[in-house]
């Protein structure tokens, strides 16, 4: 399917040109193949980075048949729409691409449980790799920087649609932990790791380069106002971040499905 759409025609500074090389049909064809493999093997599979509700519907139908399959989406698919992306704004380039008329359908799928999780798909790159100066969507690196902003980005859109903060714990914490098989993660309960975030849901802030903590700061959220200021985070009960304070020593470690 991708081979049939690989030839580039049109303005390389237009997101629509990039979008045309990765149609919805390419995504759904790949997911159908994955579902068939899961059906034949009995193995569990996970679909990453769903950008279209058609993908979610395929997964839901397969799951109803007993196929062991889960599916995720990302903050950029829940926030942006292809028709709103300016010419040359390669910070929006990702794969699958941000599509037209998908945002609300993905929110509905998230609300009713057809989507299992929201993950960052954090993929920062130096500005020169994003071809920001030329604005070339075809040659630009395909990835979006969003790890630091996942909570406020998703909350801003969720709040606008009437969702309560408790739903974020399902989508950003419990869901990813379940998909990854990490039984001590994602919930506040006896025996679980005390991984906590202290935040102010109603507080708003503007996204600028000075407040971003990843090395390469080009992100489509620059210049936007988001809700949900993170004051502190804790890992296994120990503080690892406090807003406005000096960096604390890293305490991360490799996790496996056997850590549950």
Rosetta blueprint (number, residue, H / E / L):
1 X L
2 X L
3 X H
4 X H
5 X H
6 X L
7 X L
8 X L
9 X L
10 X L
11 X L
12 X L
13 X L
14 X L
15 X H
16 X H
17 X H
18 X H
19 X H
20 X H
21 X L
22 X L
23 X L
24 X H
25 X H
26 X H
27 X H
28 X H
29 X H
30 X H
31 X H
32 X H
33 X H
34 X H
35 X H
36 X H
37 X H
38 X H
39 X H
40 X H
41 X H
42 X L
43 X L
44 X L
45 X E
46 X E
47 X E
48 X L
49 X L
50 X L
51 X L
52 X L
53 X H
54 X H
55 X H
56 X H
57 X H
58 X H
59 X H
60 X H
61 X H
62 X H
63 X H
64 X H
65 X L
66 X L
67 X L
68 X L
69 X E
70 X E
71 X E
72 X E
73 X E
74 X E
75 X H
76 X H
77 X H
78 X H
79 X H
80 X L
81 X L
82 X H
83 X H
84 X H
85 X L
86 X L
87 X L
88 X L
89 X L
90 X H
91 X H
92 X H
93 X L
94 X L
95 X L
96 X L
97 X L
98 X L
99 X L
100 X L
101 X L
102 X L
103 X H
104 X H
105 X H
106 X H
107 X H
108 X H
109 X H
110 X H
111 X H
112 X L
113 X L
114 X L
115 X L
116 X L
117 X E
118 X E
119 X E
120 X L
121 X L
122 X E
123 X L
124 X L
125 X L
126 X L
127 X L
128 X L
129 X L
130 X L
131 X L
132 X L
133 X L
134 X L
135 X L
136 X L
137 X L
138 X L
139 X L
140 X L
141 X L
142 X L
143 X L
144 X E
145 X L
146 X L
147 X L
148 X L
149 X L
150 X H
151 X H
152 X H
153 X H
154 X H
155 X H
156 X H
157 X H
158 X H
159 X H
160 X H
161 X L
162 X L
163 X L
164 X L
165 X H
166 X H
167 X H
168 X H
169 X H
170 X H
171 X H
172 X H
173 X H
174 X H
175 X H
176 X H
177 X H
178 X H
179 X H
180 X H
181 X L
182 X L
183 X L
184 X L
185 X L
186 X L
187 X L
188 X L
189 X L
190 X L
191 X L
192 X L
193 X L
194 X L
195 X L
196 X E
197 X E
198 X E
199 X E
200 X E
201 X E
202 X E
203 X E
204 X E
205 X E
206 X E
207 X L
208 X L
209 X H
210 X H
211 X H
212 X L
213 X L
214 X L
215 X L
216 X L
217 X L
218 X L
219 X L
220 X L
221 X L
222 X L
223 X L
224 X L
225 X E
226 X E
227 X E
228 X E
229 X E
230 X E
231 X E
232 X E
233 X E
234 X E
235 X E
236 X L
237 X L
238 X E
239 X E
240 X E
241 X E
242 X E
243 X L
244 X L
245 X L
246 X L
247 X L
248 X L
249 X L
250 X L
251 X L
252 X L
253 X L
254 X L
255 X L
256 X L
257 X H
258 X H
259 X H
260 X L
